[in-house]
């Protein structure tokens, strides 16, 4: 029987629980989720609403991108790729108008400028001034008045290497995404990189840890290959939730069911990660299905019995929002995560 998420009916005027939340991922998936969770970061109005609020919100972002503007800056300045981090900073920004638009502005022409976003160049400049990418991220977050903290998964320069089912190996995120073979295993090169201490502290003190949505092998799994992060998640008393993708992704998760996504994450982490998973139950329109079919992609099959056999409780909701592409309805996802936290058992009793 699937749990029914209902809104907390606490009396107005009484403070609800204050939560520490860590969201792990990369790409557009993590920034989309953070944008929804941001609305629950504690304000005076929320504090007396009786609803759960977020006392501290942290995003842990993969840093293996080697394409586009990020890849160019990474090669030219020997810095970590700023693109996914930039998107998360903008998502958490207090000002979603001018400053956010400025950071997301991408130059359409200009020798050396074409293709770069202003935010990426800004992070590159701050990294050059401070000599520390993590400090550049912190300062950028202060400038945009973000409602949370952004931590790179590691400060080391890493590459992804995929072992395909035919035995061949592919090095580099861009090449992995473009490859035609099915991925059997992913590794980091070098393999022994460390996370930021702040990341481990945030995970240890978290009430809720989310992983996803995002590209399975290039946005989600790379975070779990950083030494110490899976162990910290396992040891944390937090409730752990996988926010499942809406669609499969050609060359990454083609044909994988929801349970197989969870199994791939567990296998690469070498631990059982999740207590719950949020899964979309809304059917895509024929037009959206046809659009994705041209790329060899489709809606992810929801195999509930297989998910439950992994010890994970599935929670279904209408999370699909259609535009140019299929995206998660961030407000609904964030609402249901907070509703789950309002009803879930005390975190000290949750399976770790």
N, C-alpha and C positions, 0 to 999 in steps of 0.2 A: 504494500500500500504506500503510495507516495504521500509525503507530508503535505499538508495544505498550509501555505504561507498566508498569514493574515496580518493585518495592521495592528500594531500594539494599541490598545485602547486605554492606556494609562491616563489618569486625570491630568488635564492641563495644569501647569503650575508646579508639577513635580519633575525633578530632573531625571532624565533617563540615563542608562549606562553610557559611560564615556569609553570609547574603544580605541585601541591602537591597531591600525590596519597596515599591512604590507602587501603591495600588489607587485607581482613579478611577471616580466614579459618583455615585449619589445614591439617594434613596428607600430602600425596604427591601432592595433588591438589594445595595447596597454594605455595609450593616450586616450582612447575612447572610454575605457573603463574609469580612468582617473578623473575625467571630466564629469562623470556621473557621481563618483564618490565625493568629489570636491564639495558638492552641495550639502553634504552632511558634516563637513568640518565645523566644529562647535562655534556657534555665534550666540549672543545673548538671547535671541528669539528661540533658537533650537534648544538652548539649555533648559528652558522652562516648558518645553512642549511635551515632555514625558517620553519622547521617542529616543532611541539610541542615537548618539552623536559620535563623531570621530574626533578624538582628542589629538591623535597624531597619525598622519598619513604619509607613507613612504612608498616610492616607486623604485624598484630595482630593475635596471635596464640592461639588456644585452649590448655588447660593444664589439660585435664581429663583422659589422657591415663593411664591405670593401667596394661598393659600387656608387655611382653618381657623385654628387657633391661631397658626401662624407668620405667616399673612397679617395677622391682627389686630394682633399685636405689631409687625410691620413697619410698618403704617400709623400706629399710635398712638405708637410710640417712635422712628420713623425709624431702625430697626436692620435688620440682615440677618436673614432668616428662620432661626430656630434649629432647626426640627424635624428635618431630615435630619442636621444636625450632632449634635444630641442623641442620635439613634438610633445614630450611629457611636461616640460617646463611651461609651454604655452597652454597645455590642457589644464594645468593647476593654477594658471595666472588669475589674479583677481580681476584684471582688466582684459576682457575678451575682445575689446575693440581695437584701438589704435596700436598699442604696444604689441599685442598678439599678432595683429596683421603685419606689423613691421618685422617681427621675428620670422614670420612665415613667408615674407616676400621673397620671390625667386627672380633673379635677374634674367631677362630674356635675351640680352645682348651685351656686348662689351668684351673686349679681349681679356681673357682670364677671369672675367666675372660671370659670363654666361653659364647658366645652370646652377650657380651657387645660390643658396638662400642667405638672407641677411643674418639670420640667427646662427647659422653655421659659421659664418665669418666672424660674428661677434664672439662666439665661444672660442674660435681659433685665436682671436686677438687677446682675449682674457687669459687663455692658456699660455700664450707667449709672454704676457706681462707677469703672470704669477708663477709660471713654471710648473703648474699643478692643475690638471684637468678637473679633478674633483673640486678644487677651490674655485675654478672658473664656473663650474655648474652651480656652486653655492652662491656665488656673487650674482650670477644671472638670475637665479631664483629670487634673490632679494630685490633686484631691480624690477622684476615683473610681479613682485608681491605675491608669490605663490602660496597656496594653502597646503603646503606639504614639502617633503624633502625628496630629492632625486639622487639616487646613488648608482653609478656605473657598477655592473656586476663584478668587474675587476678593473684594476688600474693597469694591468699588463696588456701589451699588444698581442692579441690572439688571432689565430685563423681557425676556421672550421675545416675539418676533413671528414668526408663521408665515405664509408665503405658500402658499395652498392651490392645488390644481390648476386650480380654476375662476378663478383670478386674484385672489380676495379675500384680504385680510389680516386676521389675528386677533391681537390684542395681549393678553398675559397668560397665564400658565401654566394657570390654571383654565379660562379660555375656550377655550384651545387644546385641552385635554383633553376639553372638552365639545363641541367642534365636530364636525360630521358629515363635513366634507370631508377628502380625502386631502392630507397635507402634502407639498409639493414642496421647500420650503426653510425653514430656521429661521435667524433672526438675533438678535443681542443688541442691546438698546437701553439705553444707548448702545453703539456697536460697538467702541470703542477702549479697553476696560477692561484693566487689567493684573493679572497674578497676584501672589501673595505671592512675594518672593524665595526664601523657604524652600521653596516648591513647586518652583520651577525647580531649586534645588540638589538637592532629593530626586530629581527625575526624572533629572538629569544623573548622579547617583551610583548610580542603581538598577541592580540585577541583573535584576529582574523588574518589569514594569509590566503591570497588568491594567486593562482597561476592561470594565465590566459585572459582573453583570447589572443590568438596570434599564430603565425606560421609555426607549425610544430617543430621542424628541424632547424629553422634559422632564427626564430624569435624566442621560443620557450625552452627547448632542451639545452641550448648553450648556457643559460643561467645555472642549470643543474649540474653542469660539468665543472663548475668552479669549485675547487676544493673547499669543503666546509659548509657550503650552502645546503646540500641535501641533509647532512647530519644535523644542522641547526634547525631545519624545518621539522625533522623527525622528533627532535628533543623539545621543540616548542610546545607549549600547552594550548596554542592557538587552534581554532577551528580552521581546517584547510579545505579550500574549495577550488575545484577546477571549473573555470568558465569555458565551456566547450565552444569550439568554432561553429559557425553556421554552415560553411561549405567546405568541401574538400579542396585541396590545392594541387593542381597539376605539378608533378615532379617532386612533391613533398609528402602529401598525405592522400594521394589518389587511391580511392577504394577503401580507406581506413574508416572503420566505424567509430562511434563515440568511445566504446570500451577499448578499442585498439589504440586510440589516442592516449587514454589513461595508462594502458599497459606500456606503451612506448616511453612515456614520461617516467613511470616507475622503474622500468628496466634501466634507463640511462642514469637515474638517480641512485639505483641500487637500494631503494627503500620504498615502502608503501606510503604514498604521499597524502592521499585525500580522504576526507570524511564525507564530503558532498560534492556533487557536480550540478551546475546550472546548465540546462539543455533547452534549446529552442524547440517548440512543438508546432510553430506556425509554418504552414506550407508556403514556399515561395510561389510567386506568380508564374504562369507559363512563360511570360516574356523573360523574367529573370532566370528561370531554369534554362531557357534556350540560349541566353547570353553566356552563361557559365558552361553550358555543354560545348560551346565552340572552343573553349579552352580545355576541354576534357574534364571539367569539374562538375560536381553535383552537391545536393544537400547531403549532409552527413547522416548516415543511418543511425538511428537511436536504438540500440540493442539493450533494453533495460535489464533483462535477466543476466546478461554478461557483465553489465556494470555492477549490479548487486553482488555477483559472484566475486568481484574484486574487493568487496567490503566497502563499496562506495554507495551512498544514498543519492539517487537522482532526483532533482527538483526540476519540474517542467514549467516553462513560461513562454509567453509570446514575445520573444526577444528579437525577432527579425524586423529590420527596418530597411525598406528598399529605396534606393536613389539611383545614382549612376552605378553603384555596386551594392552588394548586400552588406549591411553594417548592423552591429548590435544596437538595440534601442537602449542607450546608456542609462537613461533615467529608470527604466524598468529593471534593468540588471542591478543597479545600485540599490533601488528600493527593496528588491527581493533579498539581496545580501544583508541589508540592515534588518529586514523582517526576520530572516533566519537567525541573526544574532540576538534579536529580541526574544526568540523562543527556544533557542538551543540550550542544551544543558550547560551548567557551569563549565568553563573551559578547563578547570582542573580535573574534570572527570572524563574529558574527551580522549579517545584513543590517540596516542602519539605515535 
